[in-house]
Amino acid sequence: MIELRPFSKLGHERLDWLDTHYHFSFAQYRDPERMGWGALRVWNDDEIAPGQGFPAHPHADMEIVTYVRDGAVTHQDSLGNKGRTEAGDVQVMSAGSGIRHAEYNLEGGPTRLFQIWIIPSERGGAPHWGTRPFPNADRAGRFVVLASGRDGDGDALPIRADARVLGANLKAGDRIDYDLAPGRHAYLVPISGTLDINGVSAAPRDGIAVRDEPVLRLSAREDTDVILVDAP
């Protein structure tokens, strides 16, 4: 089963400082048919104006993965963590029993990012935050695990969920496969360029929901980065 969710049909909200598109129900966008995909609960496509951002606010019992596409995001939280995550890199906040955080674009131009929320395997636990670079060269023509709660993904940022967030950089003509275990849900978004997944063509920033497909066969028509979530 593969369902294409065109970017033009996603939920949309525009504020004076934020232009955001919702792959699933969130904030003012409500769609009972799109409350999540397996343990994947949120995928927001955000553009944050320079000098603006999300002021301090609380979270609990959610694994929040941020993939920065352009610009950078600066993080500060109630644990005393401070950090800046640049384009192509990833930060993870495991909210656990509770944390407050703020996220700002302190750059001279807009910051564009994916905000991905995954439901944890268990509630509670001490919250934590982390960020790390993922060089583009390491992802050339293959998937690299960016965040994971699964054994064997030790280089990835840790999350408290039986899920993986992966990224790949593909050149036009590249073809790669990804094995999807029975009962798992996959959700993919190409950042730029056109991508075929098992014969379904996706344009930039479209969502592709997949289940009951043992192998995902990706073929890039144009140069593209793609982000994939594999969740129960």
C-alpha positions in Angstrom: 0.0 0.0 0.0 1.5 3.3 -1.1 -0.4 6.6 -0.7 0.9 9.9 -2.2 0.1 13.0 -0.2 0.8 16.0 -2.5 2.4 19.0 -0.9 -0.4 21.2 -2.4 -3.0 19.3 -0.4 -1.3 19.3 3.0 -2.7 21.4 5.9 -1.3 25.0 5.8 -1.0 27.9 8.2 0.8 31.2 7.6 1.7 33.6 10.4 3.7 36.7 10.1 6.9 34.8 11.2 6.0 31.1 10.3 4.9 29.4 7.1 4.1 25.8 7.9 2.6 22.8 6.1 1.2 19.9 8.1 1.4 16.3 6.9 -0.8 15.2 9.8 -3.4 16.9 12.1 -1.7 19.6 14.1 -2.6 23.0 15.6 -5.5 24.5 13.5 -5.4 21.7 10.9 -7.7 18.9 11.7 -8.2 15.8 9.6 -9.5 12.6 11.4 -8.1 10.5 8.5 -4.6 11.9 9.2 -3.9 11.6 12.9 -0.6 9.9 12.3 1.0 6.9 10.5 1.8 4.2 13.0 3.9 5.7 15.8 4.7 8.7 13.6 2.4 11.5 14.9 3.6 14.8 13.4 5.5 15.9 10.3 5.6 19.6 10.0 7.3 21.5 7.1 8.3 24.8 8.7 9.8 28.0 7.3 10.8 30.4 10.1 11.5 34.1 9.4 14.9 35.6 10.5 15.0 36.6 14.2 11.8 34.6 14.9 10.9 31.3 16.4 9.0 29.3 19.0 9.2 30.8 22.5 9.6 28.5 25.5 6.9 25.9 25.8 6.5 22.4 27.4 6.5 18.9 26.0 6.2 15.4 27.6 6.1 11.9 26.3 7.2 12.6 22.7 10.3 12.0 20.7 10.9 15.2 18.6 13.4 15.1 15.7 14.3 18.2 13.8 15.9 18.0 10.4 17.2 21.4 9.2 17.0 21.9 5.4 18.2 25.5 5.1 19.6 28.0 7.6 20.0 26.9 11.2 17.9 26.6 14.4 19.1 27.6 17.9 17.8 25.5 20.8 17.6 26.3 24.5 15.8 24.2 27.2 15.0 23.9 30.9 17.9 21.4 31.3 20.4 24.1 30.5 21.1 22.8 27.0 22.0 25.3 24.3 23.0 24.5 20.7 22.7 25.4 17.1 21.9 22.9 14.4 22.8 23.7 10.8 21.3 22.7 7.4 21.7 19.0 6.8 22.1 18.2 10.5 19.7 16.8 13.1 18.7 17.5 16.6 16.6 15.2 18.9 14.7 16.1 22.0 13.3 13.2 24.0 10.7 15.0 26.1 10.2 12.1 28.6 8.6 13.2 31.9 8.7 16.9 30.8 10.9 19.6 29.4 10.5 23.2 28.3 12.3 24.5 25.2 12.6 27.4 22.8 13.7 27.2 19.1 14.7 30.3 17.2 16.1 31.3 13.8 18.9 33.6 14.7 20.3 33.6 11.1 20.1 36.4 8.5 17.7 34.4 6.2 14.8 32.0 6.6 15.3 28.6 8.3 13.5 25.7 6.7 13.1 22.4 8.6 11.1 19.3 9.1 9.7 18.8 12.7 9.0 15.1 13.2 7.3 13.7 16.3 7.3 10.0 17.2 5.3 8.4 20.0 7.7 6.8 22.5 7.6 3.1 23.4 7.1 4.0 27.1 6.0 7.1 28.9 8.2 9.0 31.3 11.9 8.9 31.8 14.5 11.7 32.1 14.3 14.1 29.2 17.4 14.7 27.1 18.5 16.7 24.0 21.3 16.2 21.5 22.5 17.3 18.1 25.1 16.2 15.7 26.3 16.8 12.1 25.7 14.2 9.3 28.0 15.0 6.4 26.3 14.9 3.0 29.1 12.7 1.6 28.2 9.9 4.0 24.7 9.8 2.7 25.6 9.8 -1.0 23.6 7.1 -2.7 22.6 5.4 0.5 20.5 5.7 3.6 22.1 6.7 6.8 20.3 6.4 10.2 20.0 9.9 11.7 17.9 9.0 14.9 17.0 5.6 16.2 15.8 3.6 19.2 16.7 0.3 17.6 19.7 -1.9 18.4 22.5 -1.7 15.9 22.1 2.0 15.0 24.7 3.2 17.5 25.9 6.2 15.5 22.4 7.7 15.3 21.0 10.1 17.8 19.0 8.1 20.4 15.2 8.2 20.7 12.9 6.2 23.0 10.9 4.5 20.3 11.2 1.4 18.1 11.7 3.7 15.1 14.3 5.1 12.8 14.7 8.4 11.0 17.0 8.1 7.9 18.4 10.3 5.2 19.8 9.8 1.8 21.3 12.1 -0.9 20.6 10.9 -4.4 21.9 12.0 -7.7 19.7 11.8 -10.8 19.6 8.1 -11.9 20.5 6.7 -8.4 18.5 3.7 -7.3 18.4 2.4 -3.7 16.3 -0.2 -1.8 15.0 -0.1 1.7 13.7 -3.3 3.4 10.5 -2.7 5.4 9.7 -5.4 7.9 6.2 -6.8 8.3 3.9 -4.6 10.3 6.0 -1.5 9.9 5.0 1.9 8.6 7.2 4.1 6.4 6.8 7.7 5.5 9.1 9.5 3.1 9.5 13.1 2.0 11.8 14.2 -0.9 13.3 17.6 -0.2 14.0 18.5 -3.8 13.8 16.8 -7.1 11.4 14.1 -8.3 11.5 10.6 -6.8 9.8 7.3 -7.7 8.9 4.9 -4.9 7.7 1.5 -6.1 6.4 3.2 -9.3 4.7 6.1 -7.5 6.2 9.5 -8.5 6.6 12.1 -5.8 7.5 15.8 -6.3 9.5 17.9 -3.8 8.0 18.0 -0.3 5.2 15.5 -1.1 4.5 12.8 1.5 4.5 9.1 0.7 2.9 6.8 3.2 3.8 3.1 2.9 2.9 -0.2 4.6 2.7 -3.8 3.6 5.5 -3.4 1.0 8.5 -5.6 1.9 10.9 -3.5 -0.2 10.9 0.2 -1.0 12.6 0.8 -4.4 13.6 4.4 -4.8 14.7 5.9 -8.1 15.7 9.5 -8.4 14.7 11.3 -11.5 16.6 14.4 -10.4 19.1 15.2 -7.6 17.3 15.0 -4.3 17.6 14.5 -0.5 15.0 12.3 1.0 14.0 11.7 4.6 12.4 8.5 5.7 10.7 7.4 9.0 10.4 3.7 9.7 8.0 3.2 12.7 5.8 0.5 14.2 
